[in-house]
Amino acid sequence: MADVRVRYFAAAVDAAGIRSETLDVEPATVGTLRRVLTERHGAEMQRVLASGSVLVGGVVRRGDDDVLAADVDVLPRFSGG
């Protein structure tokens, strides 16, 4: 798999400047996606990724070697009470 649709939420939208995009990610791992997103969207996206979550199939994936699916969500850290 190479094409991954990435959807951004909240501060991740602000960092990317868009709500979603399709990227060629090879190898299709969370670590590669983080690198690609940081290269494309800079330091603000790096901050979002450092404290936020990457969801693959609705499940948080933190390991750089975790395999991606066709759809991935990037969410910033949320605070709540």
Backbone torsions as a table, in degrees:
resi	resn	phi	psi	omega
1	MET	NA	136.5	177.6
2	ALA	-123.8	-40.1	-177.8
3	ASP	-84.1	123.3	179.8
4	VAL	-126.3	125.7	175.4
5	ARG	-87.6	120.7	-178.2
6	VAL	-107.8	124.4	175.6
7	ARG	-107.6	135.6	-178.5
8	TYR	-108.9	148.4	-179.4
9	PHE	-132.7	143.8	174.6
10	ALA	51.3	-122.0	-176.6
11	ALA	-62.1	-24.4	176.8
12	ALA	-67.6	-33.7	174.5
13	VAL	-63.1	-44.6	179.8
14	ASP	-62.0	-41.4	-178.6
15	ALA	-67.8	-39.6	-177.9
16	ALA	-84.1	-27.8	-177.0
17	GLY	79.8	6.4	179.2
18	ILE	-147.3	164.4	179.3
19	ARG	-89.8	-26.5	178.3
20	SER	-161.8	161.4	175.0
21	GLU	-161.1	159.1	176.0
22	THR	-109.1	128.0	-175.3
23	LEU	-124.4	151.1	172.6
24	ASP	-89.1	111.8	-177.0
25	VAL	-121.6	107.3	179.4
26	GLU	-132.9	125.5	-5.7
27	PRO	-69.3	154.5	-174.1
28	ALA	-81.3	73.5	179.6
29	THR	-126.4	162.9	178.6
30	VAL	-61.9	-40.5	179.7
31	GLY	-61.6	-42.9	177.8
32	THR	-65.6	-41.5	178.2
33	LEU	-60.5	-45.2	178.5
34	ARG	-57.9	-44.1	179.6
35	ARG	-62.5	-46.8	-179.4
36	VAL	-61.4	-44.7	-178.6
37	LEU	-65.8	-39.3	177.7
38	THR	-65.7	-41.4	177.6
39	GLU	-63.9	-39.1	-177.5
40	ARG	-76.0	-37.8	-168.0
41	HIS	-119.8	-1.1	169.4
42	GLY	81.4	-162.5	-171.6
43	ALA	-62.7	-36.3	-179.8
44	GLU	-64.3	-41.1	176.6
45	MET	-66.6	-37.3	177.9
46	GLN	-59.4	-41.3	177.8
47	ARG	-64.1	-42.6	178.1
48	VAL	-60.5	-46.5	-178.0
49	LEU	-66.8	-33.0	-178.6
50	ALA	-66.5	-34.0	-177.0
51	SER	-112.8	-11.1	-176.8
52	GLY	-95.8	-157.4	-175.0
53	SER	-132.6	146.9	169.9
54	VAL	-109.8	120.3	179.1
55	LEU	-104.2	128.9	177.2
56	VAL	-120.8	114.1	-176.8
57	GLY	64.0	30.6	178.9
58	GLY	79.5	5.4	-178.8
59	VAL	-116.5	133.1	178.2
60	VAL	-65.2	131.1	177.2
61	ARG	-122.1	120.4	-177.2
62	ARG	-109.0	-23.2	-177.1
63	GLY	-74.7	135.8	-179.7
64	ASP	-61.5	-26.5	-178.8
65	ASP	-89.9	-2.7	178.9
66	ASP	-62.4	136.0	-175.4
67	VAL	-82.0	139.9	179.2
68	LEU	-84.0	161.1	170.6
69	ALA	-109.8	-176.1	-179.1
70	ALA	-67.4	-26.5	-179.9
71	ASP	-124.7	132.2	-178.6
72	VAL	-134.6	142.2	176.3
73	ASP	-113.1	138.6	175.8
74	VAL	-114.9	118.4	-178.3
75	LEU	-121.4	139.9	175.5
76	PRO	-75.9	170.5	173.7
77	ARG	-66.7	133.8	178.5
78	PHE	-108.5	144.4	173.4
79	SER	-111.7	152.9	-178.1
80	GLY	-157.0	178.3	-178.6
81	GLY	-139.0	NA	NA
